[in-house]
């Protein structure tokens, strides 16, 4: 059993190992995701958890100048990371009652060579992970205690592949949001790290704010269902883009923004201007059609 005074250092180490283990696969969703991953001396999980300004500057150095992630937003990610670290610490230090629900299975799974993974502190009655545990084991412990980060990440990736509505539908079906809210916070942070590891260029100010908008909307699924949460997301995006949704044209522009991930009013205005330059019959055909016209973008 590791000493009590080293507990927080060990837990932080476990957080870094666990999150690092989760994001070894490449995310190939957005065009920018095909760029090289961050060539930093530090892993992105550590950059976010430590929150150092010099690491922030390195992280944003290749992002478009006018769209760079801002220091304020980086600090928000850092604060979220600290909160998630506390969540994972609680998973690593659980009561005897909780241990009976997931600890017995953990111990039986690794009965042959992992008998000392979990130790009991006699004074507090809490359980602690052995400091020699590796990332794979820690991920399995997270899963057995109800925190399946990889599953959550794969669902959030759907927002970039198939759209936000389908992502919300899968979130509803998964039951992930039926758990404690901080569980989804952990998944969201893990998703940010995943994107940061595979393509720091993508995690710009606009994209980060859209992910926050997505997260806040997703948390409404439990109350209003996934369609209600999606409507809330669309309403917030339309407001950001200055679209009032009172006409077919306005609704088509929102459709374009959703499909092409447009997050600022200047870019959507360019699409509107391109449409208005078309003959009326052609414009009417496009805005009443099922698909987004790529030539306008």
Secondary structure, 3 states (H helix, E strand, C coil): CCCHHHHHHHHHHHHHHHHHHHCCCCCCCCHHHHCCCCCCCCCHHHHHHHCCHHHHHHHHCCCCHHHCCCHHHHHHHHHHHHHHHHHHHHHHCCCHHHHHHHHHHHHHHCCCCCCCCEEECCCCCCEEECCCCCHHHHHHHHHHCCCCHHHHHHHHHHHHHCCHHHHHHHHHHHCHHHCCHHHHHHHHHHHHHHHHHHCCCCCCHHHHHHHHHHHHHHCCHHHHHHHHHHHHHHHHHHHHHCCCCCCHHHHHHHHHHHHHCCCCHHHHHHHHHHHHCCCHHHHHHHHCCCCCCHHHC
